[in-house]
Amino acid sequence: LGGDLPVLPTTGDVTQTDYAKYAAGFSHDDESASPGYYRVGLDSGIEAELTASTRTGVQRYTFPATDKANVLLDAGQALHQMVSTKVEVLDNRTVRTAITGRGFCQDTLPYTVYTITRFDRPFASYGTWDGSTVTPGSATGSGGAYVRFDTTKDRTVEATTALSYVDAAGAAGNLRAEGGRSFDAVRSAAQRAWERRLEDVRVSGGSDTSRRTFYSALYRSFLAPDVGSDADGRYTGWDQRVHRADGYTYYQNWSLWDTYRTQ
């Protein structure tokens, strides 16, 4: 999720907290992507699918038949320098995190992203970790959390993760505003939104390859900026203060890498 909260489905006992050791292999031959949707088959036998709404990321995992199907939420290993992390298992379907980091690409002021993840069914057990110590049954930690499902009969697990750059209440509000739908419903809505956007420009002529290249570039040009305000309009500005967008939408991340050079 944006590099701040790595999430990975696994099977078996949870003994490793270093993603370099529990990472899952995959092949591009078993991978597909389209606007609003991503799917990959992992070497572990798990199928992972992703889609999104404006303020949530939605996941669907299809596990092998096992009583040790896990989803790991790694709050302590982001793509930048970590300042502080906190993870809480709130009930048998919900995990909340607060992750503060800084210094991606260059030294920056710390920022905090708050997330709340709601699963579509209760998990059978859970635990957290701090450093390399995994504690089954623990509901709080600083490194991350795992939740476990029995997929011997029902092999599919869905989860919705809402985020906020304001506070935990903002993440919960975004989940209420945009959560509660099935993976397929969110995927369909995302695809319709992308179709409407890409239909803004219609081209004809040329080869299939040329048209595919054109629309791929057009798609990428719309990947940024991102909506930075919560469903209630609140957002954290560059002055580190909370403001409210009244009558407009607040955007952030105005450029991905050096894309500004060609736009």
Secondary structure, DSSP 8 states (H G I E B T S, - for coil): -TTTS-EEEEES------HHHH---EEEEEEEEETTEEEEEETTS-EEEEEE-SSEEEEEEE--S-S-EEEEE-TT--SSEEEEEEEEEEETTEEEEEEEEE-SSS----EEEEEEEEESS--SEEEEEETTEEEET--EESSEEEEEE--SS--EEEEEEEEESS-HHHHHHHHHHH-SS-HHHHHHHHHHHHHHHHTTS---SS-HHHHHHHHHHHHHHTS-SEE-S-TTSEEE-TTS-EEE-SSS--EE---STTGGGG-
